[in-house]
Amino acid sequence: MESIETELLEIFRDCLGYETALTRDDDFFELGGDSIAGTRIVSRIDQTLGVKASVMDLLESDTLGGFMDRVLADREKDAPARPDLEPAPVRDKYPVGREQLSILYADMLGEGHLGFNLPAFLKLPRDLDKKRLEEAIGVLVQRHEVLRTTFCDFDAPHPNMIIHPFAGFRLEESRIADLSRKESFITPFDLKRETGFRVRLLVTDAGENILFYDVHHALADGRTISLLNAELYRLYHGLPLDPVGAQQKDFAWRQFTRPNAEDKEYWLALFKGDLPKLDLPSDHVRPLAHTSRGGMHEFELPAQLVAGMKRLARREGVTNYHIALTAWSLLAHAYTGQDDLVIAISVDSRDEHLNTAGMLASLLPLRLEAKIGTPLGALLKDTQKASNEALRHRGYILNNLLADLQPPACLDRSPLSEVILSYMNFEFASGEPQLFEPLHFDKHASKTDLSIFASDTGESISFALEYYADLFSHANVVHMAEDFTRILELMTTGGAEEPVPFTYSPPARRAVGSVRRELGAGLAEDIRRVAARKGVSTASVLLATFAALFSRVTSRRDFAVDVVPAGPVRFAVTDDTEFDDLLRLTSESLEQAKQGAQTGPEAQAEDASTGGPLLRAAFSFTDAGAAPAQPGQKRQGQTGARALEPRVYPRGDCLPDREE
């Protein structure tokens, strides 16, 4: 028995990266353990001792000795550890899991955006065997039930999913001119009318073979997308795969039939009272309803900084994840001045079932206290404690919490998850290449203010920041990444008893100026034809179009546009406003403005929807094929030109310009 216990302790030491021996009394979490390390440990125990240990047993044990006693007791009985996941009974349809439910609710509230698409483009060999590829994908579809799942009962309190039997697979092919056209295949899903999985072979005119697949987020998470790539690679090259031990419906059934009252009590106590909000400094006014328009910034930490993080982690008994989480919380505190912060973390619910495809990433909202003046060692321990407590109570996730708290409807943000950290150690990234090369793509979508995707391969750490583009500029997010890196540098070079000496310096704002765009002769002629057909001026068509777009981007109903040189024109644009009506009112208002009807107090009226001052912008245009729009302007060198040049100027407290 002692030799087995020694072997178990050696597994812990090796997986957690310690050089000195561990003891029975050591705490798994204080050693820097987390769910990812726990998965590696139980997998090693299975390989070494043949015992199916449970990650949940490990997470719920106070010490290494407590967990080992369970493992050895199961071994003494010559039986595997008690099953933590049983197969769901055979049914016509199954309740969706809690992670899926939150995605479905959010998707039903959206307007056909790409925020819940999880696409991938894989570069395949030029001498591709298309028949072999088709067969390999067919095996994947047969192997993973989520690839043949549809949803139903959307109007019920709890939607269901239907697992369709495998009925063969045929790979469709499309030709594209070049790789720049590949993003056009990423289109919103309509889960009421179609499955949540698409796959297609794309062949460029240059003979490149690209496999495109896309899975709806209600059926997949980040690990699933990488898993499909890894398994497809092995299937195509004739390599074996381990059988799938559990499916998405099995996890969903456990959640549906085994609620966790203790975890519920913990989270409800943690979030008593008003829910905190996190508003990082932004470039634009937050739209009244989330638009899901996003951007992406990616960066990799320098090798010496990664080495410094590893040294700090071993010295303080934490993990790289705890260090990164602490750094982001310090940045949020420095940016906002808030001590009470919420950063949601993404947690994998698979336990030892690492080859299960599905939406099994849960969000847990960590409530953190971060202050620049707090010693680094104390900050790391506080963050570790908050994270460990959340992991111990992960049977009740953010979606459950919001359903029970029932906060007021909030269309402009994702409550308790304005910032999300997903820190993943994918084993697919290590060892010999066992993946098809994934190609970069732009989806231009974001579900929340800032989603931080960290990839830790053991040798390198990289980040992808998916940001809300109607809130932050790309330059702002780049500055944020630089500040985060600077905080890490200060953490890895400072002492445990010293605070992190970071001071926030807001980036210099771009000088507000004008934005000038030439529309081109073809479009200019089309605009003139529309104006003639509607019986209005070209200026009215341009101004009405500008007003409709301005209202959409700013989510404002009431605003004023200073038209050069006519004067201010007020607008009231709603979702029900028809463009013909807007055009007619614009034409009338423009004429009134020219006659001086809208001057003085009228132009300074309040916004009826907010009670604040009207949002104001300025607009001018030059028609090279007509008289100059502004008095005193002369066309030079434009004889015969037929182009329109709309210009946008700042006025008063209008939004900063965005030049795209």
Secondary structure as GFF3:
##gff-version 3
##sequence-region A 1 660
A	DSSP	alpha_helix	2	16	.	.	.	ID=ss1
A	DSSP	alpha_helix	35	49	.	.	.	ID=ss2
A	DSSP	alpha_helix	55	60	.	.	.	ID=ss3
A	DSSP	alpha_helix	64	76	.	.	.	ID=ss4
A	DSSP	beta_strand	94	95	.	.	.	ID=ss5
A	DSSP	alpha_helix	98	109	.	.	.	ID=ss6
A	DSSP	beta_strand	117	124	.	.	.	ID=ss7
A	DSSP	alpha_helix	130	143	.	.	.	ID=ss8
A	DSSP	three_ten_helix	145	148	.	.	.	ID=ss9
A	DSSP	beta_strand	149	152	.	.	.	ID=ss10
A	DSSP	beta_strand	160	163	.	.	.	ID=ss11
A	DSSP	beta_strand	173	176	.	.	.	ID=ss12
A	DSSP	three_ten_helix	179	185	.	.	.	ID=ss13
A	DSSP	beta_strand	197	204	.	.	.	ID=ss14
A	DSSP	beta_strand	209	216	.	.	.	ID=ss15
A	DSSP	alpha_helix	222	236	.	.	.	ID=ss16
A	DSSP	alpha_helix	248	257	.	.	.	ID=ss17
A	DSSP	alpha_helix	261	270	.	.	.	ID=ss18
A	DSSP	beta_strand	294	300	.	.	.	ID=ss19
A	DSSP	alpha_helix	303	316	.	.	.	ID=ss20
A	DSSP	alpha_helix	320	336	.	.	.	ID=ss21
A	DSSP	beta_strand	340	348	.	.	.	ID=ss22
A	DSSP	beta_strand	361	369	.	.	.	ID=ss23
A	DSSP	alpha_helix	376	392	.	.	.	ID=ss24
A	DSSP	alpha_helix	398	405	.	.	.	ID=ss25
A	DSSP	beta_strand	419	424	.	.	.	ID=ss26
A	DSSP	three_ten_helix	427	429	.	.	.	ID=ss27
A	DSSP	beta_strand	437	438	.	.	.	ID=ss28
A	DSSP	beta_strand	450	456	.	.	.	ID=ss29
A	DSSP	beta_strand	461	468	.	.	.	ID=ss30
A	DSSP	alpha_helix	474	493	.	.	.	ID=ss31
A	DSSP	beta_strand	515	516	.	.	.	ID=ss32
A	DSSP	alpha_helix	521	534	.	.	.	ID=ss33
A	DSSP	alpha_helix	538	554	.	.	.	ID=ss34
A	DSSP	beta_strand	558	563	.	.	.	ID=ss35
A	DSSP	beta_strand	567	572	.	.	.	ID=ss36
A	DSSP	alpha_helix	579	594	.	.	.	ID=ss37
A	DSSP	three_ten_helix	600	604	.	.	.	ID=ss38
A	DSSP	beta_strand	615	623	.	.	.	ID=ss39
A	DSSP	beta_strand	644	649	.	.	.	ID=ss40
###
